[in-house]
Amino acid sequence: MKFARIGEVGREIPVVVAEDHYLDLSGITDDIDGAFLAGPLDRVADAVREGSLPRIEFGGRRIGAPIARPSAVICVGMNYAAHAAESGAKPPEDLVVFLKTPNTVAGPDDDVAIPPGSTKTDWEVELGVVIGRRASYLASPDEALSHVAGYTLVNDLSEREWQIERSGGQWSKGKAFPGFSPTGPWLVTADEIDPSGLRLRSWVNGEPRQDSSTADMIFDVGQIVWRLSQFLALEPGDLIMTGTPEGVALSGRFPYLSAGDVVEVEIDGLGRQRQVTR
């Protein structure tokens, strides 16, 4: 199933997307959040089959992030060897982890404000993993996959001066600006997605930037969730960003973003985003 949230900021309506129709889930849940994802989703599938959910006319409405504000946004860095190389680093032997604040989560097509004075704002297409069951001290990567509710598309926007030059070792300084985690358009349930070989791409002003596959991740989804669970508890609705492939501005091959640029990111089966910077 594909879940989404449509409407203005703070007033999004939870929907399930079925055959390109938006079906209102308000009679089943108040939102696409941890409590909903932790519960049985069969009732949604049954309602879709029965035709009992009201159809919503999309009509150009805003698409919000497909999950309500998570309790945590946990990010994995340097998870593609080629990206580590273009960043001047060796591939990590264990997870490189940093955090974003939940209020960075924005709609997939919302405008992005470049931070005041920034000359090093960057893009990063990433596979997002959404937790469906609490995960703590899991026994194995295989067990970890059963705690995943689904997958989504994320642009892990980054301000590299704050991340690297002014970081004091804390990457989150360059990652937590408002709206720096455009998410969606959909949350696709785990039974419909094989995360091991998805194509990821990005463009700036229509010019290709990144083109890779999740098959090139150093730590796959099962490994990421399992390893994270050894030192923190993942709650239903939490969002994990799994790293980006090569092709970002940090490489020195492309200019950083400036006002008026158009950034697009896409992952097979998870949709496409488009942000205009300002």
Buried (B, 14 or more C-beta within 10 A) or exposed (E): BBBBBBBEEEEBBBBBBBEEBBBBBEEBBEBBBBEBBBBEBEEBBEBBEEEEBEEBEBEEBBBBBBBBBBBBBBBBBBBBBBBBBBBEEEBBEEBBBBBBBBBBBBBBBBEBBBBEEBEBBBBBBBBBBBBBBBBEEBEEBEBBBEBBBBBBBBBBBBBBBBBBEEBEEBBBBBBBBEBBBBBBBBBBBBEEBEBEEBEBBBBBEEEEBBBBBBEBBBBBBBBBBBBBBEEBBBBBBBBBBBBBBBBBBBBEEBEBBEEEBEBBBBBBBBBBBBBEBE
